[in-house]
Amino acid sequence: MKEEARTGQPVVIGELTITAIERVRVYCGASGVGIWVYAHKEPVSVVIDSPNGQRKIELTIQEPEGRQVIHPEDDPLGSSA
């Protein structure tokens, strides 16, 4: 598995510049008949630049109540798809 954090494309709205920081994970492997690759990208934080300074906002994931969510790392064979 390869994992890295990187910046997304900045969005400019008036005097504000908003840039997403995202985590990218790439999984790959080989089987008897070929290879497989799975990539997953998720937002980690947002950086807001304004005339008043720079602010970083950390993002968190909240699971919906009453629903089971299967994450790709918990379902490596993709059986939930």
C-alpha positions as CSV (number, residue, x, y, z in Angstrom):
1,M,0.0,0.0,0.0
2,K,1.2,3.5,-0.8
3,E,-0.2,6.5,1.1
4,E,0.5,10.2,0.7
5,A,-1.1,13.5,1.5
6,R,-1.4,16.1,-1.2
7,T,-3.1,19.4,-2.0
8,G,-6.0,19.6,-4.3
9,Q,-6.7,22.3,-6.9
10,P,-7.2,25.7,-5.2
11,V,-10.5,27.4,-5.6
12,V,-10.6,31.2,-5.5
13,I,-13.8,33.0,-4.4
14,G,-13.3,36.8,-4.2
15,E,-10.4,37.3,-1.8
16,L,-10.6,33.8,-0.4
17,T,-8.5,30.9,-1.7
18,I,-9.7,27.4,-0.5
19,T,-7.4,24.4,-0.9
20,A,-8.3,20.9,0.1
21,I,-5.7,18.6,1.6
22,E,-6.4,15.0,0.6
23,R,-5.1,11.6,1.6
24,V,-4.5,9.2,-1.3
25,R,-4.1,5.5,-0.8
26,V,-3.2,3.1,-3.6
27,Y,-3.5,-0.7,-3.1
28,C,-2.2,-3.2,-5.7
29,G,-1.6,-6.9,-5.9
30,A,-1.3,-9.9,-8.2
31,S,-3.4,-13.0,-8.6
32,G,-3.1,-16.0,-10.7
33,V,-4.8,-14.3,-13.7
34,G,-3.5,-10.8,-13.5
35,I,-3.0,-7.7,-11.3
36,W,-5.4,-5.5,-9.5
37,V,-5.2,-1.8,-8.4
38,Y,-7.5,0.1,-6.1
39,A,-7.1,3.8,-5.3
40,H,-9.0,5.7,-2.7
41,K,-8.9,9.5,-2.1
42,E,-10.5,11.3,0.9
43,P,-10.4,14.8,2.2
44,V,-8.3,15.4,5.4
45,S,-8.4,19.2,5.9
46,V,-9.2,22.5,4.2
47,V,-6.8,25.5,4.1
48,I,-8.5,28.9,3.8
49,D,-6.3,31.9,2.8
50,S,-7.8,35.3,3.2
51,P,-6.6,38.9,3.8
52,N,-7.0,38.2,7.5
53,G,-4.6,35.3,7.4
54,Q,-4.5,31.5,6.9
55,R,-6.7,29.0,8.7
56,K,-6.6,25.2,8.5
57,I,-9.7,23.2,9.3
58,E,-9.4,19.5,10.1
59,L,-12.2,17.3,8.7
60,T,-13.5,14.2,10.5
61,I,-15.7,11.4,9.2
62,Q,-18.9,10.7,11.2
63,E,-20.7,7.4,10.5
64,P,-24.5,7.7,9.9
65,E,-26.5,6.4,12.8
66,G,-28.2,3.1,12.3
67,R,-26.3,2.3,9.1
68,Q,-23.4,-0.1,8.6
69,V,-20.6,1.4,6.5
70,I,-18.1,-0.9,4.9
71,H,-14.7,0.7,4.3
72,P,-12.5,-0.5,1.4
73,E,-9.7,-1.4,3.8
74,D,-12.1,-3.7,5.6
75,D,-13.4,-5.3,2.4
76,P,-10.3,-6.1,0.3
77,L,-12.1,-8.4,-2.1
78,G,-14.8,-5.8,-3.0
79,S,-17.6,-8.2,-2.1
80,S,-19.8,-5.4,-1.0
81,A,-19.8,-3.8,-4.5
